[in-house]
Amino acid sequence: MSTRPGPATPPADKIWYLKRIKILSDLDDLTLHRVAAKVVSMAYRRRETIFTAWDPSDRVYLLRSGRVKLYMLSDEGREITLAIMEPGDIFGETALVNPAARQVFAEALDDATVAVMGLPDLSPRPLAANC
């Protein structure tokens, strides 16, 4: 995974993205600001892998710019495109209900900026502890 941080995301922009996530949409602004403080912005170059099918499912991704392809491999090793994500789309959200290993790959089709949140930052216990 890329380790290059992208440009800082203004808090209001982070809040807008967080409100799009169903489990966070009903949180008050103070709690959303606490969650937003833990969001990391990452920059990926064209054709760079964001995650693989073997990576732990421990993050949720919010696409800020660029496009991302989600795909899986057939038994014969051929790529099967599942979705093309556009700015504003959320991916990796299956981590919220199934934190086992991922089953798909994510690759930047263009240079992309992605807001990344770890599952511990989204779990009810840390959110409640910060209130």
Secondary structure in CASP SS format (residue, H / E / C, confidence):
PFRMAT SS
TARGET T0000
AUTHOR 0000-0000-0000
METHOD secondary structure of the structure
MODEL  1
M C 1.00
S C 1.00
T C 1.00
R C 1.00
P E 1.00
G C 1.00
P C 1.00
A C 1.00
T C 1.00
P C 1.00
P H 1.00
A H 1.00
D H 1.00
K H 1.00
I H 1.00
W H 1.00
Y H 1.00
L H 1.00
K H 1.00
R C 1.00
I C 1.00
K H 1.00
I H 1.00
L H 1.00
S C 1.00
D C 1.00
L C 1.00
D C 1.00
D H 1.00
L H 1.00
T H 1.00
L H 1.00
H H 1.00
R H 1.00
V H 1.00
A H 1.00
A C 1.00
K C 1.00
V C 1.00
V E 1.00
S E 1.00
M E 1.00
A E 1.00
Y E 1.00
R C 1.00
R C 1.00
R C 1.00
E C 1.00
T E 1.00
I E 1.00
F E 1.00
T C 1.00
A C 1.00
W C 1.00
D C 1.00
P E 1.00
S C 1.00
D C 1.00
R E 1.00
V E 1.00
Y E 1.00
L E 1.00
L E 1.00
R E 1.00
S E 1.00
G C 1.00
R C 1.00
V E 1.00
K E 1.00
L E 1.00
Y E 1.00
M E 1.00
L E 1.00
S C 1.00
D C 1.00
E C 1.00
G C 1.00
R C 1.00
E E 1.00
I E 1.00
T E 1.00
L E 1.00
A E 1.00
I E 1.00
M E 1.00
E C 1.00
P C 1.00
G C 1.00
D C 1.00
I E 1.00
F E 1.00
G C 1.00
E H 1.00
T H 1.00
A H 1.00
L H 1.00
V C 1.00
N C 1.00
P C 1.00
A C 1.00
A E 1.00
R C 1.00
Q C 1.00
V C 1.00
F E 1.00
A E 1.00
E E 1.00
A E 1.00
L C 1.00
D C 1.00
D C 1.00
A E 1.00
T E 1.00
V E 1.00
A E 1.00
V E 1.00
M E 1.00
G E 1.00
L H 1.00
P H 1.00
D H 1.00
L C 1.00
S C 1.00
P H 1.00
R H 1.00
P H 1.00
L H 1.00
A H 1.00
A H 1.00
N C 1.00
C C 1.00
END
